[in-house]
């Protein structure tokens, strides 16, 4: 057993740890811990983090968290250890993050790899210190470091923050705003301040909503240094297909390059909306006819019979030759994507709802959707969005 874990995570005094502890088996360790661990961590400046539970579980204890109105406990087999409600919240919150790290790759960095025991990394710090104007120091219940963007999380107890007009609550709001001011003297780039109240522990749904909110912020700031991946992540909320969205994004950024695979577009987004399998060929014939007219640079008179000429207005002639389709690769450009989607007829679709889904997709992809997301990104980058949650 790592002596550091016994001392730092379980708070067992070094002078109580025998030199030969490293050769103890789990049963010997369990007896040693029960004999030497404090039975009450609910008072004083006892800072416990999620690794407290992880160490005990790895040794072989059956651990269980218990909460009643006045006190929280960790049950180690049959031994009851009193803890602060604040620590109870930390354990529940971090445990949910750890569980969700299997689903979301961006959360995995906050926990050591499985072979190292799955401990919480120092990117999540309990009782973290924030310095303001070189001399003022504030302590945050815990912080989450997302590539040097810090989310601050506080646990408020009812007995100290019960009334919204309470002076201490007003003082804490002021402190939060100071921490988020981010002037040149602050030592951490604190971007978000979230509060969870002890009475909210009574309903698990409150914790789930809080975790969801924090995960959204972690995800935002995790991808904040890369506008492409941040925007694709947001596109996924509307069209749940990352590789497809990346293809659309790349096409938007390189409008005159043939990037969008026609077969990929039809198979993943359009085919299931068509009336039958013959529609694909009909669409491609119409598309080739359309772009052949464009490529020959015929007079406007030659465009008689081609419907919806307003499509030309949305793709005005640039200084370089505009490309729509690369027949060799069977890929279209951003401009070709406009035209292809524009040509789909109502009678080709299963029903009006299917056609509307295509129209909606067309509008999302071509009417400033990606530009709008990039504007959201810039607002977030400038930290002008919501900064405080839970007060």
PyMOL commands that set and color helices and strands:
alter all, ss='L'
color gray80, all
select helices_A, chain A and resi 3-9+14-16+19-23+26-36+51-59+85-100+105-110+114-116+158-161+167-181+198-202+204-222+227-236+242-253+262-273+279-295+300-303+310-313+334-342+346-348+352-366+369-381
alter helices_A, ss='H'
color red, helices_A
select strands_A, chain A and resi 40-41+63-67+72-76+79-83+124-132+136-146+149-156+190-197+260-261+325-326+331-332+388-389
alter strands_A, ss='S'
color yellow, strands_A
deselect
rebuild
show_as cartoon
